[in-house]
Every structure is written in C-alpha cells, then in structure tokens.
Amino acid sequence: MKSCFVLDLMMNDEITFQNEKDEKEWTRLFPPEIDTVYESLEFIKRLFIITLSTISSNRKLFSSDFYAQKRLGSLNVQLFDHHCTNVEQTIKAAIIFDWIGGISQAIAEKYLKMASFIIVSKDVEQSILETFLFLFSYHDENTDNHHEKNLKNKDIRKQVVNSLTKLILFLDRLTPIKYKSNYRFCVKLEYYDNTPCDYEPKGFVSIEQSTSIIQHKDLIQHSLKTCPKNILVEIKTDYHKLLIVHIKSPDTKDS
C-alpha cells in the first residue's frame, strides 16, 4: 500500500555539548534527552524535518523564504518555516506542513516504512532525476524491526552532527538542478504490513486516487538495482532508526 503527494517544483570525530550555547542550540532543534519512547519519537520526527529541510534547501526545490536558519555547533541547519512573503508561497508552505504532519503521524503509529522524495521530469517519459529514500524502523514491546539498546545521549548527538555534516558535504557536491520548471517533486509512502488497509495519513491519498501516473514501485525498484546509491544518514536511538539513501539516475541530465 502506498500514498502519494505531488508538488511541482518552483523553482571532528569527538562531538561534545559541554557549554550553555551548545546545549541551547541542541534543545532548539531536538529534545534535551532521548531516553524514553516518547523522547525518541519526538527526536526522530524532528530529525526527519531537519534532514528533509536541508535536502530541499540545498537542492533549491523551494524559495529561500520557506526556510529559517538555525545553528548546531559549526553547522548551519535549514528548517522549514511557516512564515513566507507572499500568498502563493504561504499556500505552498501550508501544503508542505500538511504532509510533514502526515508523515510524522505515520511515524508515531509505527506504520511508515519508507518515504521516497522523487525529483521527476514532467515529460511523457517521467524520467527520475534523483530520489532520496527515508527508511524508518522501530523497536518496542509490539514492534521489533530495529535492534539497538542502551545508546547514550552523547552518542546520539555525535551521530546527528556527523550525519548532518556528511549530508551537507554530499549535497554541496551535487550538480545544481537546471530548469526546475521541467521537474516535479513527488512524495510517496510505503508502510509495514501491520498498517490498516484503509490508512492514509493527513495530506496523502491512496495511489489509486493520485493524479500522478508515476509507476512508483517499478521505478524505485529499478533505481535500487541499477543506479548509484549513497547512504547519507544512519541515526539510531534505542527505539527508532532513520536511514537516508540518495539514488542518482545515471541516464538523466540536470536540464
């Protein structure tokens, strides 16, 4: 079962948080402690928003007005912002926050297995330029597709800083997307088997109701088998894991 949302493009190894400034920067973005299931859930939802904001900002998928800039140590972190400068952008921002809310809901229910963010051409071929896959796994008394125990807060913080640094450096090396009006930005969700058959989170519709004619499963499976892949982020808590993979189509030009 899949859900779909489509939006045209407008286009140091040792990390410590010892001083008050570092701690304030962290708590503006994440929970201060990540010891319980609830704290881990809030952390992973925030991490999803921050990494997606970073990717879409760096790839210039939306206007700079869509983002607020935050600091995390030496990193500049982009974050989706509700406040935009004109009506059209405000409407688009509302749509974006709707499907971010829907994805967060699916994570909270432990239904979401993968969210695919696809940049695809608007032509008949609908060729994929690139895809960012967000893969989620969970662990508690009822769900067990993730095995981690007794991770310390300092280790999680170190994972975050190192992963965000790696993500930003990778994105900076990508070729800029030219002629953005030629592309469409699609978001597709896939769920674990325990998901109710009629479940659709806020902001999404079933693949049968979608106006997108992209054959999501076939294209993603083909890309996974044939295209270069880069694991950009892998972050774990005792209860959740997020893996972000970039897939670049070697046959598509950035035009």
N, C-alpha and C positions, 0 to 999 in steps of 0.2 A: 504494500500500500504506500502511495506517495502523495504528497501535497505539493502545490505549485504556487509560486508568485513570480510575476514577470514585471520588470520595470525597464523602460527604455533608458539608455544612457544619456545623460545630459553632461552633454559634456563640455671582569677581572676574575679570574676563577673564583675568588673568595668574595662573596657578596655579604655585606653586613648592614644592619639597620640599627645603628647604635645611638645616633643623635636625634634630637627632637624634630629637626627638619625632615630627616629621612622617614621617621615614624609618621609624621603628618602627611607627607606625600603618599605613603603607602595607604593610610586609612582613608584618604580622599578617593582612592580607587578600589580598595579591597577591604574585607573585614579585618580587624586588627589581629584576630586569632582564627585559626582554621582547625578546630579540634572536634567539632560535632558535625553531624549530618547536615543540619541547617546551615552552619557556617560554611561548610564545604559547598553546598548548593549555591549559596549567595556568591561565593568566590568564583565558582565555575561559570555562573551566569554573567558576572562582571567581566571575567576573563574573555568570554565569548564576545561580548560587546566591544571590549577594547581591541582585541585582535582583528575583528571584522572592521572596526573603525580605522585601524591602522592600515589594513589592506586596501580598503576602498579609498581612503585619503591619498595614499601613496600612488595608487593607480589612477587617481584623479577621476573616479567614477562620478563624483558629485562635486558641486561647488564647494569652495573652502568655507562658505558660510554654514555648511552643515556640521562643522566640527568646532569643538573647543579644545585648546591645547593645554595639556597637563604635564607635570614633571614627575619622573620617577628616577631619583638619582641623577645620572647624567643623560637620561633618555628623555626626549620629547615624545609624549604619548598623545595621540589624537583620539578624541572621544566624540561620538555623535552628540549633537546639541539640538535641543528643541527650538532654539531661537534663530530665525532666519530673517533675511532683509526684505523679502517680498512675498506676495501671496502665493505665487506658484511654488516657490521653494518651501513655504510653510506647509502647503498641501503635501508635497513630496515627503517632507520630514515626518509628517503625521503618518503617512503610509509606512515609511521605514520603521517608525517606532511601533506601529501595529504588528508588523511581522517579527520584529525583535521580541515583542511581548509574547507572540505566539510560540516562537522557538523557546523562549525562557519557560513558558508553561509546559511545553513538551519535555524539556529537560527536568523540570520539577516532578513530573509524573513518571520519569524514568522510561519514557516511550521512545525518545529520539535516539536513533542510531547514527544517522549521518545527515548533515545539511550540506548540500552542494551549491556553491555560488559560481555560476557559469557565465562567462562572457562569450556571447554567440552572435554571429552575423545575422542581419535581418534579411538576407537574400534567401532564395529558394533552397539553396543547399543547407542553410543554417549551420555552417561550419563553426566549430568551437575554437575560439582563440586560446582560452585558458580556463582552468577550473581550480577552485580552492575547495577542498573537502574538509569539513569539520566532523570528526568522528568522536562519538561520546560513548563512554562505558561507565558502569555503576557497580557499587558493591554495598549491600546491606543484608538484613536478615531475609529479605524476599527476593533480591536480585543479586546475581553473582556472575557478572561478566567482566570483572575487574579485580585484580588481586594485589592489593598494597596494604601494608599495616605499619602503624607507628611511625609515619613520616612526621618529622619535626617541622614547626613553623619556619625555622630558618632555612630548612632545605627546600620548602615550597617557595619561599621568597627568592631563593637563589635560582630555582628553576624558572621562575617568572622573568627575572631580569635577564638571565642568559637567553631564554627563548625569545623575548621581545627584541633583544639586541640582534640575535640571529635573523629574526623575521625582517626587521628594518633593513639590515645589510643586504639580505637577499632581494627585497623589493627594490632597493636602490639600484641594483644591478640589472633589473629587467628593462627591456626596451619599452619606452613610452608607447601608449596606445594612440595611434593617429586616427583622425577621422572618427571620433567617438560616436557621431550620429549614425554611423553604419552598423553599430552594435547594440545588442540588447543585453540586459543584466537579468538573469533568471536565478531564482532561488527554489530549490527542490528539496523535499524532506523524505527520508526513509526511516521506518520505525522498526522496533523489535517486535517479535512475534506475540508478545503479551499485550500489544496495543489493541484496544477495541476496534472492530472493523469500521465503525462509523465515526471514529475520532478524527477531528480536524481542528487544529489549534487556531486561535484568532488570527485573522489576516490571510488564511490559506483556504484553498478549495481542493477537492479531490482532483486527481489527474484527469478524470473523465470530464470534469466541468471546466477545466482550464482552457483558455483561448490559445495557449502555447501549443504548437504542434511538434515541439522538440521531443524526439524519442529518447527520453532521459536515460532509461536503463541501458539501452543499446549503446548510446554514445559514451556514457560513463564507463561501461564495461570495456568497450573498445579502447578508450583512452587509457584505462588502467593497464591493459595488456600491451599496448603498443607505444605509448608516449613516455617521454622522460618524466620521472617523478622525483620530487624533493620533499622530504619530511622537514617541515619548518618549525613546528612546535610540538613538544610532547611534555605535558604537565600533569602530575598526579597528586591527588590527596589520598587519604585513607578510604574515601568514599566515591571519588569521581576521577575520571581521566579524560583529557582532551588531546586529540591528535589532529594536527593540521597538515594537509598534504597539498602541494601545488602540482598540477598537471599542465604541461605546456604542449599544445599541438604543434608538431614539427612542420606540418604542411600548411599552416595558416600564417599569412603575413600580417603584421600590425599595420593595417591600412584602412 
